[in-house]
Amino acid sequence: MSLRTWGMLIALSFLWGGTFFFIELALVDFTPFTIVFLRVSVAALALLAYLLVTGEAIPRDAAIWAAFLVMGLLNNIIPFSLITWGQTHITGSVASILNATTPLFAAILAHFFTRDEKLRRHKLFGILLGYCGVFIMMQPTLVDGFSLQSLGQIAILGAALSYGFAGIWGKRLGRSSALVNAFGMLACSSIVMLPVVLVLEAPFSATPSLISIGAMLCLALAGTALAYILYFRVLVLAGAVNLLLVTFLIPVTALILGVGVLGETVHPFALIGTAVIFAGLALIDGRILGLLRKRPGPGREIP
């Protein structure tokens, strides 16, 4: 990848890693479903404005909007809700690490639901290693049985699973441009979340501080709308395989912000589990194995 593409990839990791930080700040004054609704609706409006400026046509076919609705459920409503609720019981730092298990779920789902992404030996070993890392991370909260902390961790894993399903379903959205797809699913997510918020929470009774409002705007505009624009540009420039590198970078940003700014503490088991999860992800990615295979053996010269 070029230096420009690397810069965009790192910027994307900051945007997505920062979402866990901004959720922590927003939770001080906003309730979880309200945060999700504001996140998707403000981001949808921002992307709508972007599409109008660029002149991209918005589809009117009912079938594609039905696909947007399903994608919105899998990629926005379910994971955003689980992550936000989960962060009421665990730190954003831990949430970001557990969220990095998305490729583990995606690899398993792709094996069963696609024809060209079957599990090979190194991927299977990487998945098993990754889940060993998850088990290590959760050990401190499972010693005395299930607690709200362990339920919060399971919620983040549920979000990662939902993202995995979204990756499979997203292949059905090939008729429209990537940004139109992003707007469509965010618009559908906003419509679904509005009655949920009005029935289950009292959003109009909130009296948020400027910090919470600023965090909410950063979450919607930077961590969602701008991140989608940047995501699809990196996808075009670097491809899906290189884009997977962002999985390794997001927890780094979240840890820097969570520990350095919010003063969060990270259990040693979490750090050990993180290393094991990353090792599993590296095996699934396969590039390290590819480099090892290319190394010259004894008595061989490098061409």
C-alpha positions as CSV (number, residue, x, y, z in Angstrom):
1,M,0.0,0.0,0.0
2,S,1.1,3.6,-0.6
3,L,1.8,6.0,2.2
4,R,-1.4,7.8,1.4
5,T,-3.4,4.6,1.8
6,W,-1.6,3.7,5.0
7,G,-2.5,7.2,6.3
8,M,-6.2,6.6,5.4
9,L,-6.2,3.2,7.1
10,I,-4.7,4.6,10.3
11,A,-7.1,7.5,10.2
12,L,-10.0,5.0,9.9
13,S,-8.6,3.1,12.9
14,F,-8.7,6.3,14.9
15,L,-12.2,7.0,13.9
16,W,-13.5,3.6,14.7
17,G,-11.3,3.2,17.8
18,G,-12.6,6.5,19.0
19,T,-16.2,5.3,18.9
20,F,-15.7,3.4,22.1
21,F,-14.3,6.5,23.8
22,F,-17.2,8.7,22.6
23,I,-19.8,6.1,23.7
24,E,-18.2,6.2,27.2
25,L,-18.6,10.0,27.3
26,A,-22.1,10.0,25.8
27,L,-23.4,7.4,28.3
28,V,-22.9,9.9,31.1
29,D,-26.1,11.8,30.0
30,F,-27.7,9.7,27.3
31,T,-29.3,6.2,27.5
32,P,-28.1,3.4,25.2
33,F,-30.9,3.3,22.7
34,T,-31.0,7.1,22.4
35,I,-27.3,7.0,21.6
36,V,-27.9,4.4,18.9
37,F,-30.8,6.4,17.4
38,L,-28.8,9.7,17.4
39,R,-25.8,8.0,16.0
40,V,-27.5,6.4,13.0
41,S,-29.9,9.3,12.2
42,V,-27.3,12.1,12.3
43,A,-25.0,9.9,10.3
44,A,-27.7,9.2,7.7
45,L,-28.5,12.9,7.3
46,A,-24.7,13.6,6.9
47,L,-24.4,10.9,4.2
48,L,-27.6,12.1,2.5
49,A,-26.1,15.6,2.2
50,Y,-22.9,14.1,0.8
51,L,-24.8,12.1,-1.8
52,L,-26.8,15.2,-2.9
53,V,-23.6,17.2,-3.3
54,T,-21.9,14.4,-5.3
55,G,-25.0,13.9,-7.4
56,E,-25.4,10.1,-6.7
57,A,-28.9,8.8,-7.3
58,I,-30.7,7.2,-4.4
59,P,-32.5,4.0,-5.5
60,R,-36.3,3.7,-5.3
61,D,-36.7,0.0,-5.8
62,A,-38.5,-1.6,-2.9
63,A,-36.4,-4.8,-3.1
64,I,-33.1,-2.9,-2.5
65,W,-34.6,-1.0,0.4
66,A,-35.7,-4.3,2.0
67,A,-32.1,-5.4,1.7
68,F,-31.0,-2.1,3.2
69,L,-33.3,-2.8,6.2
70,V,-31.8,-6.2,6.8
71,M,-28.3,-4.8,6.5
72,G,-29.3,-2.0,8.9
73,L,-30.4,-4.6,11.5
74,L,-27.2,-6.7,11.2
75,N,-24.7,-3.9,10.8
76,N,-26.1,-1.1,12.8
77,I,-29.1,-1.7,15.1
78,I,-28.1,-5.0,16.7
79,P,-24.3,-4.4,17.1
80,F,-24.6,-0.7,18.0
81,S,-27.2,-1.5,20.6
82,L,-25.2,-4.4,22.1
83,I,-22.0,-2.5,22.2
84,T,-23.6,0.6,23.8
85,W,-25.4,-1.5,26.4
86,G,-22.3,-3.6,27.0
87,Q,-20.3,-0.5,27.7
88,T,-22.6,0.3,30.6
89,H,-21.0,-2.6,32.3
90,I,-17.4,-2.9,30.9
91,T,-14.9,-0.3,29.7
92,G,-14.5,0.8,26.1
93,S,-11.0,-0.6,26.1
94,V,-12.2,-4.1,26.8
95,A,-15.2,-3.7,24.4
96,S,-12.8,-2.7,21.5
97,I,-10.7,-5.8,22.1
98,L,-13.7,-8.2,22.1
99,N,-15.1,-6.4,19.1
100,A,-11.9,-7.3,17.2
101,T,-13.1,-10.9,17.2
102,T,-15.4,-10.0,14.3
103,P,-13.1,-11.8,11.7
104,L,-13.3,-15.0,13.8
105,F,-17.1,-15.1,13.4
106,A,-16.9,-13.9,9.8
107,A,-14.5,-16.8,8.9
108,I,-16.9,-19.4,10.3
109,L,-20.0,-17.9,8.8
110,A,-18.3,-17.5,5.4
111,H,-17.4,-21.2,5.4
112,F,-21.1,-22.2,5.8
113,F,-22.8,-19.4,3.8
114,T,-20.4,-18.8,0.8
115,R,-18.9,-21.1,-1.8
116,D,-15.4,-19.4,-2.2
117,E,-14.3,-18.7,1.4
118,K,-14.0,-22.2,2.9
119,L,-12.0,-22.8,6.1
120,R,-8.4,-24.0,5.6
121,R,-6.2,-25.4,8.3
122,H,-4.5,-22.2,9.2
123,K,-7.8,-20.3,9.5
124,L,-9.3,-23.0,11.7
125,F,-6.3,-22.9,14.0
126,G,-6.5,-19.1,14.1
127,I,-10.2,-19.2,15.1
128,L,-9.5,-21.7,17.9
129,L,-6.6,-19.6,19.1
130,G,-8.7,-16.4,19.0
131,Y,-11.4,-18.0,21.1
132,C,-8.8,-19.2,23.6
133,G,-7.9,-15.5,23.9
134,V,-11.5,-14.5,24.5
135,F,-11.7,-17.2,27.2
136,I,-8.6,-15.9,28.9
137,M,-10.0,-12.3,28.8
138,M,-13.2,-13.3,30.4
139,Q,-11.7,-15.4,33.2
140,P,-11.6,-12.7,35.9
141,T,-15.4,-12.1,35.4
142,L,-16.3,-15.8,35.3
143,V,-14.6,-16.9,38.4
144,D,-17.7,-16.5,40.6
145,G,-20.2,-17.2,37.8
146,F,-22.0,-14.8,35.4
147,S,-22.1,-11.2,36.4
148,L,-23.2,-8.0,34.7
149,Q,-19.6,-7.6,33.6
150,S,-19.5,-11.0,31.9
151,L,-22.9,-10.2,30.3
152,G,-21.5,-7.0,29.0
153,Q,-18.6,-8.9,27.4
154,I,-21.0,-11.4,25.9
155,A,-23.0,-8.5,24.4
156,I,-19.9,-7.3,22.6
157,L,-19.3,-10.8,21.3
158,G,-22.9,-10.8,20.1
159,A,-22.2,-7.6,18.2
160,A,-19.1,-9.1,16.6
161,L,-21.3,-12.1,15.5
162,S,-23.9,-9.7,14.0
163,Y,-21.1,-7.9,12.1
164,G,-20.1,-11.3,10.7
165,F,-23.6,-11.9,9.4
166,A,-23.6,-8.4,8.0
167,G,-20.5,-9.2,6.0
168,I,-22.3,-12.2,4.4
169,W,-25.5,-10.3,3.7
170,G,-23.6,-7.2,2.3
171,K,-22.7,-9.2,-0.8
172,R,-26.3,-8.9,-1.8
173,L,-26.0,-5.1,-2.1
174,G,-23.9,-5.0,-5.2
175,R,-26.3,-3.0,-7.4
176,S,-25.8,0.3,-5.7
177,S,-22.6,2.2,-4.8
178,A,-21.0,1.5,-1.5
179,L,-21.9,4.9,-0.1
180,V,-25.6,4.6,-1.2
181,N,-25.6,1.3,0.6
182,A,-24.3,2.9,3.7
183,F,-26.9,5.7,3.6
184,G,-29.7,3.2,2.9
185,M,-28.9,1.0,5.9
186,L,-28.4,4.0,8.2
187,A,-31.7,5.5,7.0
188,C,-33.6,2.2,7.6
189,S,-31.8,1.9,11.0
190,S,-33.1,5.4,12.0
191,I,-36.7,4.6,11.1
192,V,-36.6,1.3,13.1
193,M,-34.8,2.9,16.1
194,L,-37.2,5.9,16.5
195,P,-40.2,4.0,17.9
196,V,-37.8,1.8,20.0
197,V,-36.4,4.9,21.7
198,L,-39.8,6.5,22.2
199,V,-41.3,3.4,23.8
200,L,-38.4,2.1,25.9
201,E,-36.6,5.3,26.9
202,A,-37.4,9.0,27.6
203,P,-35.1,10.8,25.2
204,F,-36.7,14.2,25.7
205,S,-36.0,14.2,29.4
206,A,-32.3,14.2,28.9
207,T,-30.3,17.3,29.9
208,P,-26.9,16.5,28.3
209,S,-23.8,18.5,29.0
210,L,-21.8,20.1,26.1
211,I,-19.2,17.2,26.5
212,S,-21.9,14.6,26.0
213,I,-23.4,16.5,23.0
214,G,-19.9,16.9,21.5
215,A,-19.2,13.2,22.0
216,M,-22.5,12.3,20.4
217,L,-21.8,14.5,17.3
218,C,-18.3,13.0,17.0
219,L,-19.7,9.5,17.3
220,A,-22.3,10.1,14.5
221,L,-20.3,12.4,12.1
222,A,-16.7,11.2,12.6
223,G,-17.1,7.6,13.9
224,T,-20.0,6.7,11.5
225,A,-20.6,9.0,8.5
226,L,-16.9,10.0,7.8
227,A,-15.7,6.6,8.7
228,Y,-18.0,5.0,6.1
229,I,-16.7,7.4,3.4
230,L,-13.1,6.6,4.4
231,Y,-13.7,2.9,4.7
232,F,-15.0,2.6,1.1
233,R,-12.1,4.7,-0.3
234,V,-9.6,2.4,1.4
235,L,-11.5,-0.6,0.2
236,V,-11.1,0.6,-3.4
237,L,-7.4,1.6,-3.0
238,A,-6.2,-1.4,-0.9
239,G,-8.7,-4.2,-1.2
240,A,-10.6,-6.2,1.4
241,V,-7.6,-8.2,2.6
242,N,-5.5,-5.1,3.4
243,L,-8.5,-3.5,5.0
244,L,-8.6,-6.3,7.6
245,L,-5.5,-4.6,9.1
246,V,-7.8,-2.1,10.7
247,T,-9.0,-4.8,13.0
248,F,-5.6,-4.8,14.7
249,L,-5.4,-1.0,14.9
250,I,-8.8,-0.2,16.4
251,P,-8.1,-1.6,19.9
252,V,-4.8,0.3,20.0
253,T,-6.6,3.6,19.5
254,A,-9.4,2.6,22.0
255,L,-6.8,1.6,24.6
256,I,-4.8,4.8,24.2
257,L,-8.0,6.9,24.7
258,G,-9.5,4.8,27.4
259,V,-6.5,4.3,29.5
260,G,-4.7,7.6,28.7
261,V,-7.7,10.0,28.8
262,L,-10.4,8.2,30.8
263,G,-8.1,6.5,33.2
264,E,-9.5,3.0,32.6
265,T,-7.6,0.0,34.0
266,V,-6.9,-3.1,32.0
267,H,-6.6,-6.5,33.8
268,P,-3.5,-8.4,33.0
269,F,-5.7,-11.3,31.7
270,A,-7.1,-8.9,29.2
271,L,-3.7,-8.0,27.9
272,I,-2.7,-11.7,27.6
273,G,-6.1,-12.5,25.9
274,T,-5.5,-9.6,23.5
275,A,-2.2,-11.0,22.4
276,V,-3.7,-14.5,21.9
277,I,-6.7,-13.0,19.9
278,F,-4.3,-11.0,17.7
279,A,-2.2,-14.1,17.1
280,G,-5.4,-15.9,15.9
281,L,-6.4,-13.0,13.7
282,A,-2.9,-13.0,12.2
283,L,-3.3,-16.7,11.3
284,I,-6.7,-16.0,9.7
285,D,-5.2,-13.1,7.7
286,G,-2.6,-15.5,6.4
287,R,0.0,-12.9,5.3
288,I,2.6,-13.9,8.0
289,L,2.4,-17.5,6.9
290,G,2.9,-16.4,3.3
291,L,6.0,-14.5,4.2
292,L,7.4,-17.4,6.2
293,R,6.8,-19.7,3.2
294,K,8.7,-17.3,0.9
295,R,11.8,-17.2,3.2
296,P,14.7,-19.1,1.7
297,G,15.6,-22.4,3.3
298,P,19.1,-23.6,4.2
299,G,21.5,-23.5,1.3
300,R,19.1,-21.5,-0.9
301,E,19.9,-18.1,-2.3
302,I,17.4,-15.3,-2.4
303,P,16.6,-14.7,-6.1
